[in-house]
Amino acid sequence: MAEVMEAFVGQFYATREPPKVVLLSHGLDDQDLMTAALGEKAGRKVDLIVPQRGEKAELVSSAARNARESLARKMAETATQSRLLKGLAEAFQLDAPPARIEVYDNSHIQGAHAVGAMIVAGPEGFEKSHYRKFNIRGEDLTPGDDFGMMKEVMTRRFLRLIKEDPERKSGTWPELLLIDGGAGQVSSVREIMENLGVGDVPMVGVAKGEDRDAGKEVFYRTGKPVMALRHNDPVLYFIQRMRDEVHRFAIGTHRAKRSKAISANPLDDVPGVGAARKRALLAHFGSAKAVARANLADLKAVEGVSGNMAQTIYDFFHENG
């Protein structure tokens, strides 16, 4: 235990500032050496103490108890997650439980501020540091074209994977794709994947069942009949949680993009117009639209706006407007 504790303390404080006092549950093999090393890192004295009684001993005991309980919960959650991944593999006839599941969804309002979203799940649950958002760039897309948006997202995702990890050794390649949609979406995405040479990645389309009722989802796979899971199957609940999570992430990303667009001011893009000039222009004209419509003489009349700056503002709105 002393050896384990010594390795942990050294590793933990390698990237952290040591406090004045460190309470330990067990002593170290070479406590003096560790004390000196931490003191040198902190630039002051650091005490390592193994309390035997009193308040400090109770603190250590409480911390150890909390750690044991946390570890037990984590192990139970991991065991449950392992069973769910195994059940998912059996349900969709995968070769093995997937270590990385990527789930995709799109969000927009009548095609505006469109974004794609990807979440990741695996043996440890949701891997939020791996979530990704995609600002839809396709200028030739018809507003609200969900097929086109999903094609763009998948193309960008797999082109990047192919470029960064063509050998699929980094653990960033999905072992199962879940997409929001039915036969049309599955066929559309499968075509893209086949063209990119990644058609071997398993994919399932998740669609609402009768009357678009949650709990009656049906699943689409290329070349296989439509299937469903029994309504109380834990695997179904697991899929619903993943679908809800990607939907939450997509909606949040879309709202953030829409909010940014709404709050954007065209004056922010005019060269040479900083915060002070923007305030002066808005105070004089009342709105950015009024500034854009103003003639050159009116712009020159604004306090703090020189003749050259007035010309720059006028040219910006009349050449780019």
C-alpha positions in Angstrom: 0.0 0.0 0.0 2.9 2.4 0.8 4.2 1.9 -2.8 0.8 2.5 -4.3 0.2 5.6 -2.2 3.7 7.0 -3.1 3.1 6.6 -6.8 -0.4 8.2 -6.5 0.8 11.2 -4.6 3.7 11.8 -7.0 1.5 11.5 -10.0 -1.4 13.6 -8.5 0.8 16.6 -7.6 2.9 16.4 -10.8 0.4 18.8 -12.4 -1.1 20.4 -9.3 0.1 22.9 -6.7 0.7 21.0 -3.4 -1.1 22.4 -0.3 0.6 23.2 2.9 -0.6 19.9 4.5 -1.4 16.6 2.8 -3.3 14.0 4.9 -2.6 10.4 4.0 -4.4 7.2 5.0 -1.1 5.3 4.8 2.6 6.2 5.1 5.1 6.3 2.2 8.2 4.2 1.8 10.3 7.4 1.5 8.2 10.1 3.0 11.1 12.5 3.5 12.0 12.4 -0.2 8.4 13.0 -1.2 8.1 15.9 1.3 11.2 17.5 -0.1 10.0 17.0 -3.7 6.6 18.6 -3.0 8.2 21.4 -1.0 10.5 22.2 -3.9 7.6 22.2 -6.3 5.5 24.5 -4.0 8.4 26.8 -3.1 7.6 26.4 0.6 7.3 23.7 3.3 4.8 20.9 2.7 3.8 18.5 5.5 2.7 14.9 4.8 0.7 13.5 7.7 -0.8 10.2 8.5 -3.2 11.1 11.4 -3.9 8.4 13.9 -6.7 10.1 15.9 -8.8 13.2 16.2 -10.5 15.3 13.6 -7.9 14.8 10.9 -8.1 11.0 11.3 -11.8 11.2 10.9 -11.4 13.3 7.7 -9.2 10.7 6.2 -11.6 7.9 7.3 -14.5 9.8 5.8 -12.6 10.4 2.5 -11.7 6.7 2.3 -15.3 5.7 2.9 -16.6 8.0 0.2 -14.0 6.7 -2.2 -15.0 3.1 -1.6 -18.7 4.0 -2.1 -17.9 5.9 -5.3 -15.8 3.0 -6.6 -18.6 0.6 -5.9 -21.1 2.8 -7.7 -18.8 3.1 -10.7 -18.2 -0.6 -10.8 -22.0 -1.2 -10.7 -22.6 1.3 -13.4 -19.9 -0.2 -15.6 -21.3 -3.7 -15.1 -24.8 -2.4 -16.1 -23.3 -0.6 -19.1 -21.5 -3.7 -20.1 -24.7 -5.7 -20.1 -26.5 -3.1 -22.2 -23.7 -3.0 -24.8 -23.8 -6.8 -24.9 -27.6 -6.7 -25.3 -27.2 -4.1 -28.1 -24.8 -6.3 -29.9 -27.2 -9.3 -29.7 -30.2 -7.2 -30.8 -28.5 -5.9 -33.9 -26.3 -9.0 -34.6 -23.0 -7.2 -34.1 -19.8 -9.3 -33.9 -19.0 -7.9 -30.4 -20.3 -5.3 -27.9 -19.5 -1.9 -29.4 -16.7 0.1 -27.6 -17.8 3.3 -29.3 -21.3 4.2 -30.4 -21.8 7.5 -32.3 -25.3 8.9 -32.4 -26.3 11.7 -34.9 -29.1 14.2 -35.2 -29.8 17.5 -36.9 -31.5 20.6 -35.7 -32.9 23.7 -37.5 -36.0 25.9 -37.9 -37.2 25.9 -41.5 -33.6 25.2 -42.5 -32.2 28.3 -40.7 -29.2 28.0 -38.4 -28.9 24.3 -39.2 -26.5 22.2 -37.2 -25.6 18.6 -36.9 -24.7 16.9 -33.6 -22.8 13.8 -32.6 -22.6 12.2 -29.2 -20.5 9.3 -28.1 -21.4 6.4 -25.7 -19.3 3.4 -24.7 -18.4 1.2 -21.7 -18.0 4.3 -19.4 -21.4 5.8 -20.5 -21.6 9.1 -22.3 -18.2 10.4 -23.4 -19.0 14.1 -23.4 -15.5 15.2 -24.2 -15.9 13.4 -27.6 -19.2 15.2 -28.5 -19.0 17.2 -31.8 -21.1 19.8 -33.5 -21.3 20.5 -37.2 -22.3 23.9 -38.6 -24.1 22.9 -41.9 -22.2 24.6 -44.7 -23.9 23.2 -47.8 -25.0 26.3 -49.8 -26.8 24.1 -52.4 -29.0 22.5 -49.7 -32.7 23.1 -49.8 -33.8 24.6 -46.4 -34.9 21.7 -44.2 -33.3 19.0 -46.3 -32.6 16.5 -43.5 -31.2 13.9 -45.9 -28.7 16.5 -47.3 -27.7 17.7 -43.9 -27.0 14.2 -42.7 -25.0 13.4 -45.8 -22.8 16.5 -45.2 -22.3 15.6 -41.5 -21.4 12.0 -42.2 -19.1 12.9 -45.1 -17.2 15.4 -43.0 -16.9 13.0 -40.1 -15.6 10.1 -42.0 -13.3 12.1 -44.3 -11.6 13.4 -41.1 -11.4 9.9 -39.6 -9.9 8.6 -42.8 -7.3 11.4 -42.9 -6.4 11.2 -39.2 -6.6 7.5 -38.5 -6.7 5.5 -41.7 -5.6 2.3 -39.9 -8.4 2.6 -37.3 -6.0 2.1 -34.4 -6.8 5.2 -32.2 -10.1 4.1 -30.8 -11.9 7.1 -32.4 -13.6 5.0 -35.1 -17.2 4.1 -34.3 -18.2 0.5 -34.0 -21.9 1.3 -34.3 -23.7 4.3 -35.8 -27.2 5.3 -34.7 -28.9 7.9 -36.8 -32.3 9.6 -36.4 -34.5 8.4 -39.3 -35.9 5.5 -41.2 -35.2 3.7 -44.5 -34.6 6.8 -46.5 -32.0 8.2 -44.1 -30.3 4.8 -43.7 -30.1 4.4 -47.5 -28.8 7.9 -48.0 -26.1 7.6 -45.3 -25.1 4.1 -46.5 -24.5 5.4 -50.0 -22.1 8.1 -48.6 -20.3 5.5 -46.5 -19.9 3.1 -49.4 -18.5 5.8 -51.6 -16.0 6.7 -48.9 -15.0 3.0 -48.5 -16.3 2.7 -44.9 -19.4 0.7 -45.6 -18.3 -1.9 -43.1 -19.2 0.3 -40.1 -22.5 -1.0 -38.7 -25.4 1.5 -38.8 -28.9 1.5 -37.5 -31.7 4.0 -38.2 -33.9 4.8 -35.2 -37.4 5.9 -36.2 -40.6 6.5 -34.2 -43.2 3.8 -34.6 -46.9 4.0 -34.8 -48.2 7.5 -34.5 -44.6 8.6 -33.8 -45.0 7.2 -30.4 -41.9 7.1 -28.2 -41.5 3.6 -26.9 -42.6 2.0 -30.2 -39.4 2.7 -32.1 -38.5 0.6 -35.1 -35.0 0.0 -36.4 -33.8 0.0 -40.0 -30.6 -1.7 -41.2 -29.3 -2.1 -44.7 -30.4 -5.3 -46.3 -32.4 -6.5 -43.3 -36.0 -6.4 -42.3 -37.4 -3.7 -40.1 -37.3 -4.8 -36.5 -38.5 -3.6 -33.1 -37.6 -4.4 -29.4 -40.1 -5.4 -26.8 -41.4 -2.3 -25.0 -39.8 -3.1 -21.6 -36.4 -4.2 -23.0 -33.5 -2.4 -21.2 -31.7 -2.1 -24.5 -34.6 -0.1 -25.9 -34.4 2.3 -22.9 -30.7 2.6 -23.5 -31.3 3.5 -27.2 -33.9 6.0 -26.1 -31.5 7.6 -23.7 -28.9 8.0 -26.4 -31.4 9.4 -28.8 -32.7 11.9 -26.2 -29.1 12.9 -25.4 -28.2 13.6 -29.0 -31.4 15.5 -29.5 -30.7 17.6 -26.3 -27.2 18.3 -27.6 -28.4 19.2 -31.1 -31.1 21.6 -29.8 -28.7 23.2 -27.4 -26.1 23.7 -30.2 -28.8 25.1 -32.5 -30.1 27.6 -29.9 -26.6 28.8 -29.2 -26.0 29.4 -33.0 -29.4 31.1 -33.4 -28.8 33.3 -30.3 -25.4 34.3 -31.7 -26.9 35.2 -35.1 -29.7 37.2 -33.5 -27.4 39.2 -31.3 -24.9 39.9 -34.1 -24.7 43.5 -35.3 -23.6 44.3 -38.8 -21.6 47.2 -37.5 -19.3 44.6 -35.9 -18.0 43.8 -39.4 -17.2 47.3 -40.5 -13.4 47.9 -40.5 -12.3 50.5 -38.0 -15.6 50.6 -36.1 -14.9 49.7 -32.5 -17.1 49.8 -29.4 -17.0 53.6 -29.0 -17.8 54.4 -32.6 -20.6 51.7 -32.6 -22.2 53.4 -29.6 -21.9 56.8 -31.2 -23.5 55.6 -34.5 -26.3 53.8 -32.7 -27.0 56.8 -30.5 -27.1 59.1 -33.5 -29.2 56.9 -35.9 -31.1 54.6 -33.5 -30.3 51.3 -35.2 -27.8 49.5 -37.4 -30.4 49.4 -40.2 -30.6 53.2 -40.1 -26.8 53.5 -40.2 -26.8 51.2 -43.3 -29.3 53.5 -45.0 -27.6 56.8 -44.0 -26.0 59.0 -46.7 -22.4 60.1 -46.5 -23.2 63.6 -45.2 -25.2 62.2 -42.3 -22.5 59.8 -41.4 -19.9 62.6 -41.3 -22.2 64.4 -38.8 -21.7 61.8 -36.2 -19.4 62.8 -33.4 -16.1 60.8 -33.5 -16.6 59.7 -37.1 -14.1 61.3 -39.5 -14.6 61.9 -43.2 -12.5 58.8 -44.1 -14.3 56.6 -41.6 -17.7 57.9 -42.8 -16.6 56.9 -46.3 -15.6 53.5 -45.1 -18.9 52.9 -43.4 -20.9 54.1 -46.4 -18.8 51.9 -48.8 -19.2 48.9 -46.6 -23.0 49.0 -46.6 -23.4 50.0 -50.3 -20.8 47.7 -51.7 -21.7 44.7 -49.5 -25.3 45.4 -48.8 
